[in-house]
C-alpha cells in the first residue's frame, strides 16, 4: 500500500495512521497483522483475503479527502517494498535487494568532483545492502563499483574496517560547512 505524500507531512501522517488504526480496531474484526510505514510507503500483511482487503482499502481512503492509498498485492509470493524484494519462505519472510526496472546503476565515479566521504558513503551503502542479503550475495558483487573506477581492495577493506563515530566525539566538534572544491577542501 502507498499514498502520495512529501516528507514534510510525516508528523500528520503518523497522527492520521494512529487514528485510522484505532478506528480499524473499533470498526473491523479483521485488521492488518503487520503495518510498517516509511514516509509514504506502507508494508501490510493481511491474512483475510483480497475481498476484505479491498473493503479495508475503501475504508482507508474514506478517512481523509486528501489522502489516497494505492495497493500492490504480492505476485508469486513476492512483493517489492522500497529497495527490498520481500518473499514468502517456509512460513517466514525472506528478502533480497530489489531494483526497479528503471534502475540504471548510476553511482558516483571514483574520479567525480565529489568529496571522498560522499563517494565512500555510496560504496558503504552498496556493500551494506549486499551483506544484508547473504543468500544472494553473489548477485550483489562490487563489479559496478570497480566499473566506476573504485579500487576493489579499497571496497573490501572499507567493509572489513567499518568505523562509527561516538556521540561524545560528535558533541566536541564544531560544525562548518564549506563548498567542495577538489584539491582545496579535501
C-alpha positions, 0 to 999 in steps of 0.5 A: 500500500502507498499514498502520495505524500512529501516528507514534510507531512510525516508528523500528520501522517503518523497522527492520521495512521494512529487514528485510522488504526484505532478506528480499524480496531473499533470498526473491523474484526479483521485488521492488518497483522503487520503495518510498517510505514516509511514516509509514504510507503506502507508494508501490510500483511493481511491474512483475510483475503483480497475481498476484505482487503479491498473493503479495508482499502475503501475504508482507508481512503474514506478517512481523509479527502486528501489522502489516497492509498494505492495497493500492490498485492504480492505476485508469486509470493513476492512483493517489492517494498522500497529497495527490498524484494520481500518473499514468502519462505517456509512460513517466514519472510525472506528478502533480497535487494530489489531494483526497479526496472528503471534502475540504471546503476548510476553511482558516483565515479571514483574520479567525480568532483565529489568529496571522498566521504560522499563517494565512500558513503555510496560504496558503504551503502552498496556493500551494506545492502549486499551483506544484508542479503547473504543468500544472494550475495553473489548477485550483489558483487562490487563489479559496478563499483570497480566499473566506476573506477573504485579500487576493489581492495579499497571496497573490501577493506572499507567493509572489513574496517567499518568505523562509527563515530561516538556521540561524545566525539560528535558533541566536541566538534564544531560544525562548518560547512564549506563548498567542495572544491577538489584539491582545496577542501579535501 
